[in-house]
Amino acid sequence: MTEQKPYSDMTEHELHGEIARLREKARKAEQLGIINEFAVLERKATMAAAYLLDPADFKPGEVYRIEGDPNVYFQIDYLKGRFAWGYRMGGEKHTEALPISMLRPLKEGK
């Protein structure tokens, strides 16, 4: 078995290939009803996608929509690596970290 390269060491082309591979495996796991494996593979694909984005495009203090969670908004307190730390709006301000690939600007269309 070959050693997996860290996402931070992959090229853009390699990241796109890895995301496609993970999503295909997730689709197969879902078809087979292996929900835990599906969730893990989807999360890995989300993390790989975060390495295709520039953290500088995400600003502390700004509010973003959370992909896959309609009508839920996230305010960034600070960024650390490929994670945005902050809290979901309208709830009990519990600090959590989300991969930047899960965040969409409010100005972007649905």
N, C-alpha and C positions, 0 to 999 in steps of 0.2 A: 504494500500500500504506500502511495506517495504521500509525502508530508505536505499539508495544506499551507499555502502562503498566507500570511496575515493580509487582511483587506488593505491595510495601509501600504503594503508593498506591491499591490497589484496595479496594473495599468488600467486605464479606462476601458479598454477592450476586454481585458481579463475580468473586470468587475461586471460588465454587461453579460459576459458568458456565465459567470458564477451565479448571477441573479436569475438568468434564464434556467440554468440547471436546477437551482433550488426551487424555483416556482414549479417546474415540471415535476420534481419529486414530491412537492407539497400537493399538487393536483392528484397525483397517483395515490398518495396517502389518504387524501380526502375521499377518493373513490372507493378505497378499501375500508373506509370507516375508521382509520387510525388517526383519531382526532388529535391526540397528544403530539404525534410526529408531525402532523400537518401544522400545528401551532408553532412548533420549534422551527420548522423549515421556513415558514412565513416570516418569523421574527429574524432569522438569519438573513433572508433576502432583504428585509427592511434595513438591517444593519449594513449590509453590503451597499445598498443604495445610498446610505448616508455618506459613503466615501466618494460618491460622484458629485456631491454638493460642496459648496464653499461655506464654511461656518461663518465667514465674515458677512454673508448675505442675511444672517439672522441677528437681529438687534435686541439686546436686553431692554426690557420695558415695553416692547411691542407685543401685541396680541395676535395669535395665529389660530387658524382652524386646525383641528386634528383630523387627519385623513382617516376615514372609516368610522368616525364618531360624529355624525351630523349634529349641528347646533351645540357643539361643545368647543369651548375656546380655551386657549392656553397662553398664559402670559409668561414670558421668559424673564427670569431674574438674572441668570448668567449662563455662559456657555463653557463647557469643559470638554475639549476634544470634539467628538461628533455628537455630543449630547447637549440638549437644552434643558437646563434646570429651572423649574418654576412651579406654577400651580394652575389647576383648571379653574376657570372663572365660574362664579356662582356657587361654588361649593365651600367646604371647609378648607381653607388654604393649606392643604398638605403638600409639602414640597416633593416633587418627583422629577425624574429625568426621562426625557423622551428622545429617541434618535431624531436628528434634524430632518430626516427623510419623511417623518410622519407629520410635519408641520407645513401648512399652506398659508400664504399671505391672505389676509382678509380681502384685499383688493382683487384677488384672483377670482375668476368666475367659478361657479360650482361645478 
